[in-house]
Amino acid sequence: MSEKMTFYDELVWRGLVQDISSPELIDKLNEGGLTFYIGTDPTADSMHIGHYSSFLISKRLAQHGHHPLLLVGGATGLIGDPKPDAERPMITYEEVAKNIEGLKKQAEEIFGFEVVNNYDWTKDINVIDFLRDYGKYFNVNYMLAKDKVKSRMESGITYAEFSYMILQALDFLWLFENRNCTLQVAGSDQWGNITSGIELIRKKLDKTAYGMVMPLVTDSTGKKFGKTEGNALWLDKNKTSSYEMYQYLINLEDSMIIDYLKKLTFLTPEEIMEIEKKHNEAPHLRIAHKALARDIITGLHGEEEYRKAVQISEALFGGDLQGLSADDILLTAKQVPNVKVEEGQTLIDLLVNNKICSSRREAREMLAAGAISINNERHSDENEVMDSSKAIDGRVFIIRKGKKKQYIGLI
């Protein structure tokens, strides 16, 4: 951290603070020693890259001497936090249990957080106690004024969803009383739920708790970071490979890349400013993008996974294939067009039948010009026979036309 910045100053410089519940929190953040929690509902068995900023700020707090708790919502996940535009589909108890195991494993392995489950302290509360001990502290007008509820008033909101903020407030109260947890940290869309918890603690215990929210990480159009063609980039490498993650990060828009470096890496302010200078001088080298990809992928999956992701990416553009297996190459299958290579097929038939070239004439011209590469070696003989002996592990070909068009050939 820069010597000229306090811990809180650096959080602000990185764009990680949108709101805090009280100015008193600033000194407490700088001093260290708070127990705080961050929550996620088990709607899937893996976190995605959209969670990453929230979990990184928790890791920053931990490194500064605060104690993090990850709350996995075994209870709240069965209800669903209200979406701005529609009701969430309910998931089964079995799905929730399975998802909790996946999230718990990730949180402990990647971030080293202690995990708690709100189902443990919610499951035995009966409806009468819920209404008497918690519901009576919530004014309906106060609840209706919350952004998430207000946005659903026209289309309609169920009582179950409406009660979600009470359940989350109950979580904060329970952790405050039983774990000395005085701070909740989340994305800005949770501000209403956090302040409800702070109010419940004040009304029921006459004590002070705190909240801090960060801006949601988005692209320049406001679309959530990590959303690609409607799908999330998962932190689990078996759901989103390191190569897929690398490709997403290396192709991020230039105008946002420095913001992402500030929010999503542990590079120091001085390091980021130096990268920004180099990026502005030669943006085509993608120095900032590569720094972001290295930090995120290494942090999630390790140095070897990052190295392999880079090697696979370079291999598609003529780089070294040494040490890469067919399975490594197949990690690109979602991003690179796949074509069928028939055993004993001639090269020209491969090119034309798979529409890599539009005609036999174009295929001959490309071959004569040295513009066709198979496994990063130029090929010019249209009658060359393609068979498994020439494929990587007997299964896969990297086929390149010109400088930019790549295909994965499957035999």
C-alpha positions as CSV (number, residue, x, y, z in Angstrom):
1,M,0.0,0.0,0.0
2,S,1.2,3.5,-0.8
3,E,2.8,5.1,2.3
4,K,0.8,8.3,1.6
5,M,-2.6,6.4,1.8
6,T,-4.4,5.0,4.8
7,F,-6.1,1.6,4.2
8,Y,-9.5,3.3,3.7
9,D,-7.9,5.9,1.4
10,E,-6.6,3.1,-0.8
11,L,-10.1,1.4,-0.9
12,V,-11.5,4.7,-2.1
13,W,-8.7,5.1,-4.7
14,R,-9.4,1.7,-6.0
15,G,-13.1,2.5,-6.4
16,L,-14.2,0.0,-3.9
17,V,-16.3,2.2,-1.6
18,Q,-19.7,3.4,-2.7
19,D,-21.3,3.9,0.7
20,I,-20.6,3.4,4.4
21,S,-23.2,3.5,7.2
22,S,-21.3,5.9,9.4
23,P,-18.1,8.0,9.3
24,E,-17.0,6.2,12.5
25,L,-16.3,3.1,10.3
26,I,-13.4,4.8,8.6
27,D,-11.1,4.8,11.7
28,K,-12.3,1.2,12.6
29,L,-11.3,0.0,9.1
30,N,-7.9,1.7,9.3
31,E,-7.3,0.2,12.8
32,G,-8.1,-3.4,12.0
33,G,-9.6,-6.0,14.4
34,L,-13.2,-6.0,13.1
35,T,-15.1,-9.3,12.5
36,F,-17.1,-8.8,9.4
37,Y,-19.2,-10.9,7.1
38,I,-20.0,-11.2,3.4
39,G,-22.9,-13.3,2.2
40,T,-23.8,-15.3,-0.9
41,D,-26.8,-17.5,-1.6
42,P,-26.2,-21.0,-2.9
43,T,-27.9,-20.6,-6.3
44,A,-25.1,-22.6,-8.0
45,D,-22.3,-24.9,-6.8
46,S,-19.6,-22.3,-7.8
47,M,-19.0,-18.6,-7.4
48,H,-18.6,-16.7,-10.6
49,I,-16.3,-13.8,-11.5
50,G,-19.0,-11.3,-10.6
51,H,-18.5,-12.4,-6.9
52,Y,-14.7,-11.8,-7.3
53,S,-14.6,-8.1,-6.4
54,S,-16.6,-8.6,-3.2
55,F,-14.4,-11.5,-2.1
56,L,-11.3,-9.6,-2.9
57,I,-12.3,-6.7,-0.8
58,S,-12.9,-9.2,2.0
59,K,-9.4,-10.6,1.4
60,R,-8.0,-7.0,1.6
61,L,-9.7,-6.5,4.9
62,A,-8.4,-9.8,6.2
63,Q,-4.8,-8.8,5.2
64,H,-5.3,-5.6,7.1
65,G,-6.1,-7.4,10.3
66,H,-9.9,-7.9,10.1
67,H,-11.6,-11.3,10.5
68,P,-13.8,-12.5,7.6
69,L,-16.8,-14.8,7.8
70,L,-18.4,-16.1,4.6
71,L,-22.1,-16.6,5.2
72,V,-23.6,-19.2,2.8
73,G,-27.4,-18.7,2.7
74,G,-28.8,-22.2,3.3
75,A,-31.9,-20.5,4.6
76,T,-32.1,-17.3,2.5
77,G,-31.2,-19.3,-0.7
78,L,-34.5,-21.3,-0.2
79,I,-36.4,-18.0,-0.5
80,G,-34.4,-15.9,-3.0
81,D,-33.3,-12.3,-2.8
82,P,-35.8,-10.2,-4.8
83,K,-34.6,-9.5,-8.4
84,P,-35.5,-6.0,-9.7
85,D,-37.7,-7.4,-12.5
86,A,-39.0,-10.9,-11.7
87,E,-39.3,-13.6,-9.0
88,R,-36.4,-16.0,-8.7
89,P,-37.3,-19.6,-9.3
90,M,-37.2,-21.6,-6.1
91,I,-34.6,-24.4,-5.8
92,T,-34.9,-27.6,-3.9
93,Y,-33.4,-28.4,-0.5
94,E,-31.2,-31.0,-2.2
95,E,-29.8,-28.5,-4.7
96,V,-29.1,-26.0,-1.9
97,A,-27.2,-28.6,0.1
98,K,-25.1,-29.6,-2.9
99,N,-24.4,-26.0,-3.8
100,I,-23.4,-25.2,-0.3
101,E,-20.7,-27.9,-0.4
102,G,-19.2,-26.5,-3.6
103,L,-19.2,-22.9,-2.3
104,K,-17.8,-23.9,1.0
105,K,-14.9,-25.7,-0.6
106,Q,-14.1,-22.8,-2.9
107,A,-14.2,-20.2,-0.1
108,E,-11.9,-22.2,2.0
109,E,-9.4,-23.2,-0.7
110,I,-9.3,-20.0,-2.7
111,F,-9.8,-17.3,-0.1
112,G,-9.2,-19.1,3.2
113,F,-12.5,-17.8,4.7
114,E,-14.4,-19.3,7.6
115,V,-17.8,-20.4,6.4
116,V,-21.1,-20.2,8.3
117,N,-24.5,-21.2,7.1
118,N,-27.6,-19.2,8.2
119,Y,-29.8,-22.4,8.0
120,D,-28.1,-23.4,11.3
121,W,-29.7,-20.6,13.3
122,T,-32.9,-20.1,11.2
123,K,-34.3,-23.7,10.9
124,D,-35.7,-23.9,14.4
125,I,-37.5,-20.5,14.5
126,N,-41.2,-21.0,14.2
127,V,-43.5,-18.5,12.5
128,I,-44.9,-17.0,15.7
129,D,-41.4,-16.4,17.1
130,F,-40.3,-15.0,13.7
131,L,-43.1,-12.4,13.7
132,R,-42.8,-11.6,17.4
133,D,-39.0,-11.5,17.7
134,Y,-38.1,-9.9,14.4
135,G,-41.1,-8.9,12.3
136,K,-42.4,-6.4,14.9
137,Y,-39.2,-4.3,14.4
138,F,-39.9,-3.7,10.7
139,N,-42.3,-1.0,9.6
140,V,-43.9,-1.9,6.3
141,N,-43.5,1.6,4.9
142,Y,-39.8,1.4,5.7
143,M,-39.6,-1.9,3.8
144,L,-41.6,-0.6,0.8
145,A,-39.1,2.3,0.4
146,K,-36.2,-0.1,-0.2
147,D,-35.1,0.0,-3.8
148,K,-35.4,-3.7,-4.5
149,V,-39.0,-3.8,-3.2
150,K,-40.0,-0.5,-4.8
151,S,-38.8,-1.8,-8.2
152,R,-41.2,-4.8,-7.9
153,M,-44.3,-3.0,-6.7
154,E,-45.8,-2.6,-10.2
155,S,-45.2,-6.2,-11.4
156,G,-45.8,-7.7,-7.9
157,I,-43.7,-9.2,-5.2
158,T,-44.5,-12.3,-3.1
159,Y,-44.6,-12.2,0.7
160,A,-41.8,-14.7,0.8
161,E,-39.5,-12.3,-1.2
162,F,-40.8,-9.3,0.7
163,S,-39.6,-11.1,3.9
164,Y,-36.1,-11.7,2.6
165,M,-34.7,-8.5,4.1
166,I,-35.9,-9.6,7.6
167,L,-34.1,-12.9,7.2
168,Q,-30.9,-11.1,6.2
169,A,-31.2,-8.6,9.0
170,L,-31.7,-11.6,11.4
171,D,-28.4,-13.0,10.1
172,F,-26.6,-9.8,11.0
173,L,-28.2,-9.8,14.4
174,W,-27.3,-13.4,15.1
175,L,-23.6,-12.9,14.0
176,F,-23.4,-9.7,16.0
177,E,-24.6,-11.5,19.2
178,N,-22.8,-14.8,18.7
179,R,-19.7,-14.0,16.7
180,N,-19.1,-10.3,17.7
181,C,-19.5,-9.5,14.0
182,T,-20.0,-5.7,13.7
183,L,-19.7,-5.1,9.9
184,Q,-21.4,-6.4,6.8
185,V,-19.7,-5.9,3.4
186,A,-21.4,-6.4,0.1
187,G,-22.1,-5.0,-3.4
188,S,-24.2,-1.9,-3.7
189,D,-27.4,-3.8,-4.5
190,Q,-27.4,-5.1,-0.9
191,W,-27.5,-1.6,0.7
192,G,-31.2,-1.9,1.7
193,N,-30.7,-5.3,3.3
194,I,-27.6,-4.2,5.2
195,T,-29.2,-1.1,6.6
196,S,-32.2,-3.2,7.7
197,G,-29.8,-5.4,9.7
198,I,-28.1,-2.3,11.3
199,E,-31.6,-1.0,12.3
200,L,-32.6,-4.3,13.8
201,I,-29.5,-4.4,15.9
202,R,-30.1,-0.8,17.0
203,K,-33.7,-1.4,17.9
204,K,-33.4,-4.8,19.6
205,L,-30.0,-4.4,21.3
206,D,-29.5,-0.7,21.4
207,K,-26.0,-1.2,19.8
208,T,-24.2,0.0,16.7
209,A,-23.3,-2.1,13.7
210,Y,-21.8,-1.0,10.4
211,G,-22.2,-1.6,6.7
212,M,-20.0,-0.9,3.7
213,V,-21.0,-1.5,0.0
214,M,-18.9,-1.3,-3.1
215,P,-20.0,-0.5,-6.6
216,L,-21.0,-3.4,-8.8
217,V,-18.2,-4.1,-11.3
218,T,-19.5,-3.5,-14.8
219,D,-18.4,-2.7,-18.3
220,S,-18.7,0.8,-19.8
221,T,-22.4,0.1,-20.8
222,G,-23.3,-0.9,-17.3
223,K,-23.4,-4.7,-18.0
224,K,-22.2,-6.8,-15.1
225,F,-18.6,-7.8,-15.3
226,G,-18.1,-11.4,-16.3
227,K,-21.4,-11.8,-18.1
228,T,-20.7,-13.2,-21.6
229,E,-23.5,-14.2,-24.0
230,G,-25.8,-14.6,-21.0
231,N,-23.4,-16.9,-19.1
232,A,-21.3,-16.4,-16.1
233,L,-17.5,-17.0,-15.9
234,W,-17.3,-19.5,-13.1
235,L,-14.4,-19.5,-10.6
236,D,-14.4,-23.3,-10.8
237,K,-11.9,-24.2,-13.6
238,N,-14.0,-27.3,-14.4
239,K,-16.9,-25.0,-15.4
240,T,-14.8,-22.2,-16.9
241,S,-11.3,-23.2,-18.0
242,S,-8.3,-20.9,-17.3
243,Y,-8.0,-20.5,-21.1
244,E,-11.6,-19.2,-21.3
245,M,-11.0,-16.9,-18.4
246,Y,-7.8,-15.6,-20.0
247,Q,-9.5,-15.0,-23.3
248,Y,-12.3,-13.0,-21.6
249,L,-9.8,-10.9,-19.6
250,I,-7.3,-10.3,-22.5
251,N,-10.1,-9.0,-24.6
252,L,-11.7,-6.5,-22.2
253,E,-12.3,-3.0,-23.4
254,D,-9.3,-0.7,-23.1
255,S,-11.3,2.1,-21.5
256,M,-12.1,0.0,-18.4
257,I,-8.9,-2.0,-17.9
258,I,-7.2,0.3,-15.4
259,D,-10.4,0.4,-13.3
260,Y,-10.4,-3.4,-13.3
261,L,-6.7,-3.5,-12.2
262,K,-7.5,-1.3,-9.3
263,K,-10.6,-3.3,-8.2
264,L,-9.5,-6.9,-9.0
265,T,-5.8,-7.2,-8.3
266,F,-3.4,-6.8,-5.4
267,L,-1.0,-4.8,-7.4
268,T,0.1,-1.7,-5.5
269,P,-1.0,1.8,-6.6
270,E,2.5,2.5,-7.8
271,E,2.6,-0.7,-9.9
272,I,-0.8,0.1,-11.4
273,M,0.2,3.6,-12.3
274,E,3.3,2.3,-14.0
275,I,1.2,-0.2,-16.0
276,E,-1.2,2.5,-16.9
277,K,1.7,4.6,-18.3
278,K,2.9,1.7,-20.4
279,H,-0.6,0.9,-21.5
280,N,-1.3,4.4,-22.7
281,E,2.0,4.5,-24.6
282,A,1.4,1.1,-26.4
283,P,-2.2,-0.1,-25.9
284,H,-1.7,-2.7,-28.6
285,L,0.7,-4.7,-26.4
286,R,-2.2,-5.2,-23.9
287,I,0.2,-4.9,-21.0
288,A,-2.6,-4.0,-18.6
289,H,-4.8,-6.8,-19.8
290,K,-2.0,-9.4,-19.3
291,A,-1.3,-8.1,-15.8
292,L,-5.0,-8.4,-14.9
293,A,-5.2,-12.0,-16.4
294,R,-2.0,-13.1,-14.6
295,D,-3.2,-11.7,-11.2
296,I,-6.7,-13.2,-11.4
297,I,-5.9,-16.6,-12.9
298,T,-2.9,-17.2,-10.7
299,G,-4.9,-16.2,-7.6
300,L,-7.7,-18.6,-8.6
301,H,-6.0,-21.5,-10.2
302,G,-2.3,-21.1,-9.7
303,E,0.8,-20.2,-11.7
304,E,0.8,-23.4,-13.8
305,E,-2.8,-22.8,-15.0
306,Y,-2.0,-19.3,-16.0
307,R,1.1,-20.4,-17.9
308,K,-0.9,-23.1,-19.8
309,A,-3.6,-20.6,-20.7
310,V,-1.1,-18.3,-22.2
311,Q,0.6,-21.1,-24.1
312,I,-2.6,-22.4,-25.5
313,S,-3.6,-18.9,-26.6
314,E,-0.2,-18.4,-28.3
315,A,-0.3,-21.9,-29.9
316,L,-3.5,-20.9,-31.8
317,F,-1.4,-18.1,-33.4
318,G,1.6,-20.1,-34.2
319,G,3.3,-20.5,-30.8
320,D,5.0,-23.5,-29.3
321,L,3.0,-26.7,-29.0
322,Q,5.6,-28.5,-26.9
323,G,4.0,-30.1,-23.8
324,L,0.3,-29.3,-24.9
325,S,-2.0,-32.3,-25.0
326,A,-5.2,-32.8,-27.0
327,D,-7.2,-32.1,-23.8
328,D,-5.4,-28.8,-23.4
329,I,-6.2,-27.8,-27.0
330,L,-9.9,-28.9,-26.5
331,L,-10.2,-26.2,-23.8
332,T,-10.5,-23.8,-26.7
333,A,-13.5,-25.7,-28.2
334,K,-16.1,-23.2,-27.0
335,Q,-14.3,-20.2,-28.5
336,V,-12.8,-21.7,-31.7
337,P,-14.9,-23.3,-34.5
338,N,-14.7,-27.1,-34.6
339,V,-14.5,-29.0,-37.8
340,K,-14.5,-32.7,-38.7
341,V,-11.3,-34.3,-40.0
342,E,-12.0,-37.7,-41.7
343,E,-9.3,-40.4,-41.5
344,G,-7.5,-40.5,-44.9
345,Q,-9.1,-37.2,-46.2
346,T,-7.0,-35.0,-48.5
347,L,-6.0,-31.6,-47.2
348,I,-8.0,-29.8,-49.9
349,D,-11.1,-31.8,-49.1
350,L,-10.7,-30.9,-45.5
351,L,-10.5,-27.2,-46.3
352,V,-13.5,-27.2,-48.7
353,N,-15.8,-29.6,-47.0
354,N,-15.6,-27.7,-43.8
355,K,-16.0,-24.3,-45.5
356,I,-12.6,-23.2,-44.2
357,C,-12.1,-22.2,-47.9
358,S,-15.1,-21.3,-50.1
359,S,-13.9,-23.3,-53.1
360,R,-11.1,-25.6,-54.3
361,R,-9.7,-22.6,-56.2
362,E,-9.4,-20.5,-53.0
363,A,-8.0,-23.5,-51.2
364,R,-5.2,-23.9,-53.8
365,E,-4.4,-20.2,-53.7
366,M,-4.2,-20.2,-49.9
367,L,-2.0,-23.4,-50.0
368,A,0.3,-21.9,-52.6
369,A,0.6,-18.7,-50.6
370,G,1.7,-20.6,-47.5
371,A,-1.5,-19.3,-45.7
372,I,-2.6,-22.7,-44.4
373,S,-1.0,-24.1,-41.2
374,I,-1.7,-27.5,-39.5
375,N,-0.4,-27.7,-36.0
376,N,1.6,-24.5,-36.6
377,E,3.4,-25.8,-39.6
378,R,2.7,-24.5,-43.1
379,H,1.3,-27.1,-45.5
380,S,1.1,-26.6,-49.3
381,D,0.3,-30.1,-50.8
382,E,-3.4,-30.2,-51.6
383,N,-3.3,-34.0,-51.9
384,E,-1.6,-34.5,-48.5
385,V,-3.5,-37.2,-46.6
386,M,-4.8,-36.3,-43.2
387,D,-4.8,-39.1,-40.6
388,S,-4.5,-39.6,-36.9
389,S,-0.7,-40.1,-37.0
390,K,-0.4,-36.3,-37.7
391,A,-2.8,-35.2,-35.0
392,I,-2.0,-34.1,-31.5
393,D,-2.4,-37.2,-29.4
394,G,-4.0,-38.8,-32.5
395,R,-7.1,-36.7,-32.0
396,V,-6.8,-33.0,-32.6
397,F,-5.5,-30.6,-35.2
398,I,-5.0,-26.8,-34.9
399,I,-5.9,-25.5,-38.4
400,R,-5.1,-21.9,-39.2
401,K,-6.0,-19.9,-42.3
402,G,-4.1,-16.7,-42.6
403,K,-3.2,-14.9,-39.4
404,K,-6.5,-14.7,-37.6
405,K,-8.8,-17.6,-38.5
406,Q,-8.3,-20.7,-36.4
407,Y,-10.2,-24.0,-36.3
408,I,-10.0,-27.1,-34.1
409,G,-10.0,-30.2,-36.2
410,L,-11.4,-33.4,-34.5
411,I,-10.6,-36.7,-36.0
